[in-house]
Amino acid sequence: MSESVSYRMRALSGKAGEIIQINLAKRGILFHDQQAWSTAKDRVEQLQAALQQELEKYPNSDPCRQENLPIEKGWSRADAMLRSFCSVPIFEAYAEKTRANELQAIREEVGIVKEVGLRTRREEAEDSLHQIQKRIEDLASVVQKELCHLEKEALLATASDALADLGYSLERNGGAMKASMNRYCVWMEANAWGEISLDFSGFSGFSCLGEVQKAEKALSQKGIQLTRTSSEFHGRPEGGVLTGRLEPLFPVFKRMKGEQSQETPCRSKIKIGG
């Protein structure tokens, strides 16, 4: 019987946390608390919450100074964006080590516009503020993208070790991986958010469910902390679409018509995510 299961990743600790620590250390970032490592979605939520808090700190502009409202609001938002970005510890730490010049330039620009913005032409001030906001957005996007890549690599490496401990041989192609043991296969794919999807093939009957449980335990022992969010028995021995999508990345010489095969198709689809 095949099962479809979804998970939410709570934390990366143990082996997974160690891999991220090593990769950050190569960039000059010492990150000691493995349990504090947040997922990509967690970081976005922290950023949005911090932005809202920062914006609430600025008083309403004087309605009698209508000509200055766009500039004051633009500066308030730019300053709030910068402060909220730096309030996410790993964002600021990563930017300080990998984009220090850009971060410092943005800080200086925000200060300059605050000092001289109201004394320059309105169009010039508004244009400067738009550019600053765009630079902050670009910086956040680049930092998030690179952190997601580190997280994805840690997940794949850790999951590979976990499946290897179960006796599988591993092949990898980018963010996709095939784990083989005799006629059994586990197919894995990681996305930009650091989520993992798994698909099992070659199993029969309830052996699929047993392998799911073994995989869950192995991942947990390696430090990928998961929360199961949904589970569905779909009853399709041939399994889901992930295997079909990943198979072309790992070409094999299939048996010809008339050749005997001991394989019994059974796939169990799992999604692991933050």
PyMOL commands that set and color helices and strands:
alter all, ss='L'
color gray80, all
select helices_A, chain A and resi 14-25+34-36+40-55+66-87+89-98+100-119+122-165+207-221+241-249
alter helices_A, ss='H'
color red, helices_A
select strands_A, chain A and resi 3-12+169-173+176-181+184-190+196-201+224-233+269-273
alter strands_A, ss='S'
color yellow, strands_A
deselect
rebuild
show_as cartoon
